[in-house]
Amino acid sequence: MGKMRWVSLLLATMMLLITACNVNMGEEKKPQPTDNKPGTETEVKAGTQKVVFWHAMGGANTKVVDQLVANFNESQDKVQVEAVYQGNYDDLLSKLKASMGTNDGPSVVQMYEIGSRFMIDSKLIKPMQDFIDTDKWDVSQLESNISGYYTFDNKLYSMPFNTSNPILYYNKDLFKDAGLDPENPPKTFEELKEAADTISKKGKAVGANFAIYGWFMEQLFANQGAEYVNNGNGRDGLATESLVNTEAGVKVLTWWKDLIDTKAANNLGRKTDDSKKAFSAGQVAMILDSTAALKGLVDSSTGKFEVGTAFLPKPADAKDGGVIVGGASLWMMNNRPDEEQKAAWEFIKFLTSPSQQAYWHINTGYFPITTKAYEEESVKENLKKFPQFQTAIDQLHQTKLNKATQGAVMGVFPEARQIVEGAIEEVLNNKKSPQQALDDAAKEITSKIQDYNRTVK
């Protein structure tokens, strides 16, 4: 079978497996993408190399991306980058598939972190490590707990771009009103249950709400030092089995259901926006959400209550663990001419510079991917304005990088998230026990992983 035919078959198979799950990492609602119609492309100056950058950053973040691109284009006269918003992550993946076999695809594409295994298996990309080695670029300037996710077999396959992790947000005023110490937020499942009980019984608000979001389950596994799929979380070899039904998963769902059953927490469904709205309205005292949501939550509470932030909770007897980075990274497409790839690499290096990372962080709430960005005065000033973000920085830096915190990889991750969300709903709605729901989810995910693996062997 020819290479292009094989890749097309793989892409077609994956598009059947990947359903329309819109990954929410705290971004604002997305505007409609602009089609690449004649007349909409950026006019390229004579003598410059054009680079096309496809991305999925909507809302206010589109303007931030456009500004980064403008900064690069103004910084030199040899390369001109055109940024094209392609809709949400799934829309972008669909358009990438449609560009196969044509000259209409991007030079560089942003892809969500759970699409990493697929991007590697697609044979469509050139590892970022190739450019790093040729250029002798210092990879140690990257945050190791961020670059670790995108590193496979000691190769950095893509460049981190928008990065977040989940933290606990809590209403300090409701803590005070319930007689709790607002400067000592809960650190464990057990402490969170006790605080949520106390607040709920006070009657002014519900103690907690967690959106039914598969990302949270993945994070609560990693925070216990537990792997999500076999074969070293899919990093020692292709994952062949889901581990979502192991002890770590049962602990999470047993605890979560107990919070609901005792009215220490409520269930508002899958949308993180609903959870955030309830928190901002003072209706719930604690929620889990992305660090990228921090500015919005602080701004929406101004004049009403003080927002506190804390590390993601874990069982009191949990092993060493931490959080996994979420978000997306930049992938170099291998079907573009060498000069175009080299030009795209210059753009990617520019994006990693401390000043550009500082601008990105301040205007979006995503982490800087380079450590020196924290030395920028603008970042220091932003931390004074939003001291809650120090929690996220400390949590990232205190995470021990291991197979659990490096993050699971599997070719059917988007669909696996939806299956896990369905299992959580079954438990919270009293349809199945935690063990049964997770057993069924693990069986279904494992079957889909194995179907996927057959397409890449």
Disulfide bonds with the S-S distance in Angstrom:
none
